[in-house]
Amino acid sequence: MYTSIVVGQQQKIGTLIDSADLLLKKGLTEESKSLYQGIISKIETDDLPDTLQLRAHLGIARAWHMHQQLDSSLQSYLKALELAKSTSQPSFLTDVYMGIGVLQAQIKNFTDAIHYLQQADSLATETSVKKLQIRINLANTLMDADRDEEALHYLQESLQTARFLDQEAVQAIIHTNFSNLFIKAKNWKAAITHSRESLQIREKLEQPPSIVTYNNLGYALMQSGALNESKRAYLRVLPIAQGIQRQQILKNLKELSLLQNDHRAALQYFEEYDQLKDSIQQHELEQRIAEITKAYESAEKSRKIQSLQLENKTNRQQLTMVIIGSALLILLICLATYLYLKKEGVKRELSHSKTRNQLLRAQLNPHFIFNSLQHVQHYLYKNDKETSMAYLSNFARLMRSTLTNSDTDWISLEEETELLRNYLYLQRLASHKPFHYNVDVDPEIDLSFVQLPPMLLQPFVENAIKHGITEQAEAHIMVDIRLTGQKLTINISDNGGGISTSSPDHSNNLHKSMGSQLVSKRINEINKQYPNFVSVMIDRIRPTDTYPGTRVQFVFDLTKISKS
C-alpha cells in the first residue's frame, strides 16, 4: 500500500509538470509559473525524486526567462544544474546548459554564454534538432562577441544539419543569420544571396514575410548600388513593421531617398521616423517607471519582513547594556558618516544640476524664442507656407532636443550634430546678414555609438554667429568632426575678425559670453568625474589676415569613459 501511494503521488506530480510545460508552450507564462511554484513547494515537503525536482526547476526557469525576470530565472537554472549533475542524465544537462547560455547572451555576458552553449553542444546528440538549436544560438552569440570567424563555422555546420534533418523553416532562419554576418563584414553580394535564399524558403512554406530578412536585403542592395530593388524590399514589409523594426526601415528609407535625390520623400520618412522614435522612447520610459515601481514595492515588502524578523529576534534575546551601548555608538557613527556622504553627494548633484539649468536657460533665452516666432509670423504674412513650416518644424525639433538633453548626462553624437544643424538652420533664416555653414562628420564615425555630455557645443556656435562673423561679407561657419584612434576632435571655426589678443593667454581662454563661461564650469565638473576627458583650445586660424577667424577645438579622450 505504501509503495502504491508513493508511485501514485509521483505520477500525479509528473502529470502536473506536463500540464505546466503545456501552458508554457502556449505562452501562458503566469499560469505556468504559478503551477510550477506549487509543484516545487509540494516536492520540497514530500521529498520526491530529483528528476521531478529537476523538471520543475527547469520549467520555472524557462517561465521566469520568458517573463524577463532574469535574476529569478538564473537562480532556478542554477538549482536545476545542481540537480542535473546529480541525476547524470545528459539530456537534462544539455537543456540546462543551453538555457543558461541563452540567458547569459541576453544580458551581454558573452564569455559565459559561449562557455555554457559549448558545454551544451558537446552533450547534445549529433544531427538532432536540439543540437541544431544550440549551434544557431552559439553562432549568434559569437557574432555578438565579434568572433565572426567562429560564428561562420557554426552557421555552416548548422545549415548542413538543417538540410540533413529537412528542417526548411530553420534553414530560412540560418540564411537570415548568414545575411546578418555578411552585412557586418560588408560583403554585400553574399548578404543579398543569403537573404534571397531565406525569402524563397519562407515563400515556399507560405510563411509571413520576414521583416528582418527584407530589411537586410534592402540594406545590402542599397550599399551595392541597386537602389530601386532596395526600395522595393523596404516597402514590402514597411506596412507590417512595428516598433524598433519600423524605425530602422524608415531610417534606411530616408538614407535611400537622399541617395536618389528625392528630398521630399527623405523628409517624409524622417518625420515619421522622428515621431516613432519619440513614441518608442515614451513607451520605454513608461516601462522603466513600471519596473522601478515594482522593484520598489518588492524591496519595501522585503524590508518590512526583515524588520519584523529583527524585532522578533530582539524580543527573544536579552542583551546587556554594554552591547546595546556599543551598538548605538556604532549606529550613530555610521549614521553620521552616511549623512555626511549623502550631504556631499547632494551638494555635488545640486552643483551639476544648477550648471545644466543655467546652460538650458542660456540656450532657451526668451529673445531667441520670441525672435524665432516672429520669423514664423513673418513668413506666414508673406504667404511663404513652405519656409514657415520648415522653420517651425526645425524650431520644434530644436526645442524638444534641448529639453530632452538637459535631463541626461550623455547623448549620442548623432543627436548632437542634429541639434547643431537645426540651430544653424534657424539662425541662418533669422539672420539679417546671411552666412554659410557646414557640419562635416567623418564618415567612419558611428554616430549612434559615440556618446558626449550634452550642451557643450551650441554656446560656441552661438558665439561664432553673434560675435565672430558680424563684419565679414562672405561669412562662413564650419563644424568639423573627426575621430583619430580613441580621440574625438570637434572644431568650430568661422572666418570673422578673430578673438581679442589683449589677454596674454587668450589662446586658452573661452569666449566671455555667459554660455561659454557656463560651458567652462561644466567642463571642469566633467573632468573631475572623468579626469582629462575633455579639453578646449581657442585660437586664431590665420593670425596675419584681416579676418583671421576663430577656431574652438574640443578634444574628447574616449578612453577615459566607459559608455556604450
HELIX and SHEET records of a PDB file:
HELIX    1   1 TYR A    2  LYS A   25  1                                  24    
HELIX    2   2 THR A   29  ASP A   46  1                                  18    
HELIX    3   3 ASP A   50  MET A   66  1                                  17    
HELIX    4   4 LEU A   70  THR A   87  1                                  18    
HELIX    5   5 PRO A   90  GLN A  106  1                                  17    
HELIX    6   6 PHE A  110  LEU A  123  1                                  14    
HELIX    7   7 VAL A  129  ASP A  144  1                                  16    
HELIX    8   8 ASP A  148  PHE A  164  1                                  17    
HELIX    9   9 GLU A  168  LYS A  184  1                                  17    
HELIX   10  10 TRP A  188  LYS A  204  1                                  17    
HELIX   11  11 ILE A  211  SER A  224  1                                  14    
HELIX   12  12 LEU A  227  VAL A  237  1                                  11    
HELIX   13  13 LEU A  238  ILE A  240  5                                   3    
HELIX   14  14 GLY A  243  LEU A  259  1                                  17    
HELIX   15  15 HIS A  263  ARG A  316  1                                  54    
HELIX   16  16 MET A  321  GLN A  363  1                                  43    
HELIX   17  17 PRO A  366  TYR A  381  1                                  16    
HELIX   18  18 LYS A  385  ASN A  405  1                                  21    
HELIX   19  19 LEU A  413  ALA A  430  1                                  18    
HELIX   20  20 GLN A  458  ASN A  463  1                                   6    
HELIX   21  21 ALA A  464  GLY A  468  3                                   5    
HELIX   22  22 HIS A  506  ASN A  508  5                                   3    
HELIX   23  23 MET A  514  GLN A  529  1                                  16    
HELIX   24  24 LEU A  558  LYS A  560  5                                   3    
SHEET    1   A 2 ILE A 411  SER A 412  0                                        
SHEET    2   A 2 GLN A 451  LEU A 452 -1                                        
SHEET    1   B 5 HIS A 436  VAL A 441  0                                        
SHEET    2   B 5 HIS A 476  THR A 484  1                                        
SHEET    3   B 5 LYS A 487  ASP A 494 -1                                        
SHEET    4   B 5 THR A 550  ASP A 557 -1                                        
SHEET    5   B 5 VAL A 534  ARG A 540 -1                                        
END                                                                             
